[in-house]
Amino acid sequence: MKITNTLWRDLLRQVRLLPLAALFTTLPLSAQVPSLINYQGRLTDGAGNAVSGNRTMAVRLQDAAAGVLGDVFVNVQGGTLPQGSGLAGQTVATFQIGKYEVTWGEWKEVRAWAVVNGYSDLAGVGATYKSGSADNFPVTNVNWYDVVKWMNARSEKEGLTPVYQMSGATYRTGQSEPTVNSSANGYRLPTEAEWEWAARGGLSGIGLIYSGSSDVNAVAWYASNAAGGTKAANELGIHDMSGNLWEWCEDVVYPLRGIRGGSWSLYADVCTVASRNSFHNPDYRDDYTGFRLARSSGN
């Protein structure tokens, strides 16, 4: 989205060099807007003092109608998974989840930063299906270890605290079981319970079979895949939680990791919001498994 002079003035009028914690504003959001905006020129702070020079300002935008945060996150209010779920009765706290699966373009951008900042394992990792697909297709051929290291790299790149640690340090290399820093504000995988709660539409869910519809063809790619967001969204505005790609979850069922959502390579019955008991080895890569981002709300 191009930042026009009018939009820029409106942004500055509403944010006005507030402290980082207060840099939150509600604006119409017709497309993705960068969460970091560079500016030059003469501005005033909240006390009216002149400020000049180059600054980087973190701005978080929200679509008041859709509840979309930052660069396409959806705020999911907490609740309890219903009867009919294999996780029935589990309570989920409020959290944020990506509106789309992570794309090939996003993956490459962070990977390029990561490999020169200590994440050497990520060099050359990742692909699309089919090979050569556009940057707006979801990334594939990434295993669980790749994904959590990439999330740590993106967190560091954006000045956030990485979630996954090894012996008290940021997890950057190797294929060992990291610990989770639950107080970190960086990116992470959703748990299975979070994933299913979001797929069901959270508090807005109306008991649909698939994520967003009881007609699989309305919401899921299950015999072929496509660019993210080309099928209908669910009640929360989240796309592709049924079909397109299996999605890694954080849960460990030693030595395996949970995956949810079905994929382009399988039948419709594995694309339901209730379908589970599907697992991969954490070092397994294929062309029908990807992931989406989550963040803890309290952080």
Phi, psi and omega per residue, in radians:
M1 nan 2.222 3.132
K2 -1.303 2.286 3.086
I3 -1.464 1.752 -3.127
T4 -1.349 2.870 3.115
N5 -1.025 -0.683 -3.120
T6 -1.148 -0.815 3.139
L7 -1.121 -0.691 3.133
W8 -1.077 -0.777 3.107
R9 -1.078 -0.704 3.127
D10 -1.121 -0.721 3.099
L11 -1.035 -0.877 -3.101
L12 -1.127 -0.641 -3.141
R13 -1.074 -0.623 -3.060
Q14 -1.560 -0.530 -3.053
V15 -1.688 -0.736 2.961
R16 0.863 0.817 3.050
L17 1.028 0.659 3.086
L18 -1.230 2.843 3.030
P19 -1.005 2.732 -3.046
L20 -0.940 -0.741 -3.106
A21 -1.108 -0.404 -3.115
A22 -1.709 0.015 -3.108
L23 -1.377 1.269 3.141
F24 -2.403 2.284 3.134
T25 -2.514 2.707 3.099
T26 -1.902 2.073 -3.116
L27 -2.417 2.720 2.985
P28 -1.039 2.396 -3.089
L29 -2.224 1.750 -3.091
S30 -1.599 -0.232 3.135
A31 -2.810 2.997 3.136
Q32 -1.118 2.363 3.112
V33 -2.110 2.378 3.120
P34 -0.998 2.490 3.136
S35 -1.426 -0.224 3.038
L36 -2.075 2.225 -3.093
I37 -2.153 2.198 3.075
N38 -1.629 2.482 3.095
Y39 -2.469 2.763 3.036
Q40 -2.257 2.617 3.037
G41 2.285 -2.935 -3.068
R42 -1.825 2.123 -3.138
L43 -2.282 2.960 3.042
T44 -2.117 2.579 3.081
D45 -1.499 -3.052 -3.063
G46 -1.085 -0.381 3.128
A47 -1.614 0.023 3.126
G48 1.545 0.096 3.134
N49 -1.375 2.450 -3.129
A50 -1.200 2.405 3.085
V51 -2.263 2.300 -3.139
S52 -2.351 2.952 3.107
G53 1.844 -2.998 -3.121
N54 -1.651 2.304 3.110
R55 -2.350 2.715 2.945
T56 -2.009 2.213 -3.041
M57 -2.156 2.219 3.091
A58 -1.455 2.175 -3.125
V59 -2.209 2.159 3.078
R60 -1.841 2.198 -3.103
L61 -1.849 2.630 3.083
Q62 -2.350 2.323 2.985
D63 -1.499 1.913 -3.030
A64 -1.059 -0.502 -3.124
A65 -1.373 -0.740 -3.015
A66 -1.737 -0.212 -3.112
G67 1.219 0.545 -3.097
V68 -1.553 2.225 -3.093
L69 -1.843 2.493 2.971
G70 0.862 -2.358 -3.134
D71 -1.531 1.258 2.977
V72 1.194 0.973 2.943
F73 -1.906 2.617 3.099
V74 -2.021 2.296 3.087
N75 -1.415 2.135 -3.103
V76 -1.946 1.937 3.092
Q77 -1.162 2.490 -3.077
G78 -1.196 2.903 3.133
G79 3.110 -2.912 -3.064
T80 -2.112 2.315 -3.139
L81 -1.164 2.427 -2.969
P82 -1.473 2.982 2.974
Q83 -1.034 2.538 -3.048
G84 1.748 -0.276 3.042
S85 -1.603 2.519 3.013
G86 -1.170 -0.202 3.108
L87 -1.990 0.417 -3.065
A88 -0.920 2.356 3.122
G89 1.613 -0.253 3.088
Q90 -1.255 2.346 -3.138
T91 -1.690 2.392 -3.140
V92 -2.008 2.271 3.058
A93 -1.376 2.804 3.094
T94 -1.029 2.406 -3.128
F95 -2.688 3.064 3.061
Q96 -2.025 2.560 3.125
I97 -2.453 2.627 -3.136
G98 -1.126 2.401 3.103
K99 -1.195 -0.477 -3.118
Y100 -2.266 2.787 2.940
E101 -1.137 2.609 3.125
V102 -1.079 2.313 -3.046
T103 -1.596 2.879 3.079
W104 -1.051 -0.701 3.114
G105 -1.109 -0.770 3.101
E106 -1.086 -0.788 -3.123
W107 -1.005 -0.852 -3.088
K108 -1.103 -0.702 -3.115
E109 -1.071 -0.844 -3.139
V110 -1.231 -0.687 -3.141
R111 -1.020 -0.725 -3.138
A112 -1.055 -0.693 3.083
W113 -1.220 -0.719 -3.019
A114 -1.103 -0.768 -2.998
V115 -1.199 -0.307 3.064
V116 -1.803 0.164 3.130
N117 -2.294 0.643 2.978
G118 1.719 -0.083 -3.116
Y119 -1.795 1.040 -3.021
S120 -1.120 -0.447 -3.135
D121 -1.084 -0.395 -3.049
L122 -1.471 -0.086 -3.133
A123 -1.029 2.158 3.089
G124 1.325 0.045 -3.070
V125 -1.483 2.487 3.070
G126 1.813 2.725 -3.139
A127 -2.873 -3.013 2.979
T128 -2.221 2.855 2.951
Y129 -2.127 2.200 -0.054
K130 -1.368 2.757 -3.102
S131 -0.915 2.341 3.133
G132 1.580 0.062 3.106
S133 -1.144 2.853 -3.039
A134 -1.184 2.905 -3.106
D135 -1.124 -0.338 -3.140
N136 -1.554 0.086 2.968
F137 -1.419 2.632 3.135
P138 -1.189 2.581 3.095
V139 -1.257 2.518 3.083
T140 -2.292 -3.071 3.125
N141 0.980 0.763 3.067
V142 -2.223 2.255 3.121
N143 -1.577 3.117 -3.057
W144 -1.084 -0.735 3.131
Y145 -1.121 -0.743 3.088
D146 -0.974 -0.795 -3.021
V147 -1.147 -0.815 -3.084
V148 -1.244 -0.543 3.041
K149 -1.185 -0.715 3.090
W150 -1.061 -0.708 3.112
M151 -1.115 -0.725 3.056
N152 -1.064 -0.738 3.138
A153 -1.093 -0.772 3.126
R154 -1.112 -0.691 3.099
S155 -1.036 -0.869 3.129
E156 -1.069 -0.751 -3.122
K157 -1.020 -0.585 -3.081
E158 -1.736 0.163 3.082
G159 1.361 0.363 3.108
L160 -1.735 2.872 3.118
T161 -1.489 2.101 -3.132
P162 -1.072 2.556 -3.084
V163 -1.477 -0.683 -2.962
Y164 -1.678 2.257 -3.042
Q165 -2.230 2.754 3.046
M166 -2.357 2.002 -3.116
S167 0.951 0.697 3.088
G168 1.454 -0.075 3.127
A169 -1.935 2.816 3.111
T170 -1.074 2.296 -3.133
Y171 -1.338 1.957 -3.089
R172 -2.143 -0.490 -3.081
T173 -2.463 2.858 3.062
G174 1.604 3.052 3.123
Q175 -2.267 1.128 3.083
S176 -2.054 2.879 -3.098
E177 -1.341 1.937 3.133
P178 -1.389 2.784 2.972
T179 -1.622 2.824 -3.082
V180 -1.906 2.178 3.025
N181 -1.531 1.719 -3.015
S182 -1.215 -0.245 3.120
S183 -1.631 -0.058 -3.114
A184 -1.262 2.625 -3.125
N185 -1.779 0.199 -3.122
G186 -1.440 -2.965 -3.074
Y187 -1.525 2.631 3.135
R188 -2.658 3.028 3.002
L189 -1.438 2.623 3.006
P190 -1.269 2.612 2.948
T191 -1.244 2.899 3.086
E192 -1.021 -0.747 -3.125
A193 -1.112 -0.762 3.092
E194 -1.076 -0.801 -3.124
W195 -1.002 -0.855 -3.088
E196 -1.178 -0.681 3.121
W197 -1.061 -0.757 3.099
A198 -1.167 -0.736 -3.136
A199 -1.079 -0.602 3.134
R200 -1.345 -0.117 3.139
G201 1.644 0.168 3.109
G202 1.001 -2.430 -3.141
L203 -1.177 -0.305 3.131
S204 -1.582 -0.039 -3.079
G205 -1.138 2.514 -3.123
I206 -2.106 0.410 3.018
G207 1.366 0.612 -3.121
L208 -1.380 2.724 -3.090
I209 -1.268 -0.767 3.119
Y210 -1.894 3.024 -3.092
S211 -1.363 1.634 3.111
G212 1.967 -0.187 -3.109
S213 -2.928 2.795 2.934
S214 -1.677 0.044 3.022
D215 -1.821 1.875 -3.051
V216 -1.018 -0.586 -3.077
N217 -1.227 -0.317 3.129
A218 -1.340 -0.455 -2.976
V219 -2.229 -0.213 -2.954
A220 -2.253 2.380 2.886
W221 -1.608 1.978 -3.101
Y222 -2.258 -0.013 3.003
A223 -2.206 -0.065 3.052
S224 -2.816 2.891 3.112
N225 -2.097 3.032 -3.032
A226 -2.750 3.108 3.020
A227 -1.034 2.590 -3.134
G228 -1.067 2.524 3.026
G229 1.387 0.281 -3.112
T230 -1.600 -0.162 2.990
K231 -1.816 2.951 -3.101
A232 -1.101 2.630 3.103
A233 -1.497 2.961 3.057
N234 -1.566 -2.938 -3.042
E235 -1.087 -0.395 3.132
L236 -1.692 0.015 -3.112
G237 1.480 0.304 -3.123
I238 -1.671 2.392 -3.093
H239 -1.841 2.634 2.893
D240 1.141 0.487 3.032
M241 -1.414 -0.257 2.894
S242 -1.907 2.159 3.081
G243 1.344 -2.934 -3.044
N244 1.204 -1.324 3.079
L245 -2.372 2.533 2.820
W246 -1.014 2.619 -3.135
E247 -2.178 2.218 3.083
W248 -1.063 2.454 2.984
C249 -2.019 2.920 -3.077
E250 -1.335 -0.427 -2.991
D251 -1.035 2.420 3.094
V252 -1.879 2.104 2.971
V253 -2.018 1.428 -2.846
Y254 -0.803 2.270 0.020
P255 -1.660 0.337 -3.020
L256 -1.731 3.002 3.075
R257 -2.239 2.515 -3.126
G258 -1.293 2.515 2.976
I259 -2.247 2.599 -3.083
R260 -2.398 2.728 2.894
G261 1.844 -0.222 -3.068
G262 1.298 -3.102 -3.097
S263 -2.736 3.122 3.124
W264 -1.143 -0.280 -2.979
S265 -1.661 -0.056 -3.013
L266 -2.248 -3.056 -3.061
Y267 -1.463 2.922 -3.078
A268 -1.121 -0.501 -3.030
D269 -1.173 -0.336 3.081
V270 -1.572 -0.014 -3.130
C271 -1.639 0.022 -3.122
T272 -1.240 2.770 3.135
V273 -1.199 -0.375 -3.109
A274 -1.590 -0.277 -3.051
S275 -1.155 2.220 3.104
R276 -2.569 -2.672 -3.078
N277 1.074 0.505 3.012
S278 -1.957 2.291 -3.024
F279 -2.478 2.686 3.027
H280 -2.187 2.694 2.851
N281 -1.111 2.509 -3.062
P282 -1.151 -0.306 3.127
D283 -1.709 0.224 -3.051
Y284 -1.550 2.326 3.069
R285 -2.157 2.473 3.034
D286 -2.698 3.101 -3.072
D287 -1.664 0.298 3.054
Y288 -2.312 0.385 3.070
T289 -2.264 2.295 3.089
G290 -2.433 -2.542 -3.098
F291 -2.933 2.953 2.963
R292 -2.368 2.779 -3.065
L293 -1.453 2.657 2.955
A294 -2.418 2.810 3.030
R295 -2.529 2.594 3.098
S296 -1.388 2.317 -3.026
S297 -1.149 -0.719 -3.066
G298 -1.201 -0.201 -3.087
N299 -1.766 nan nan
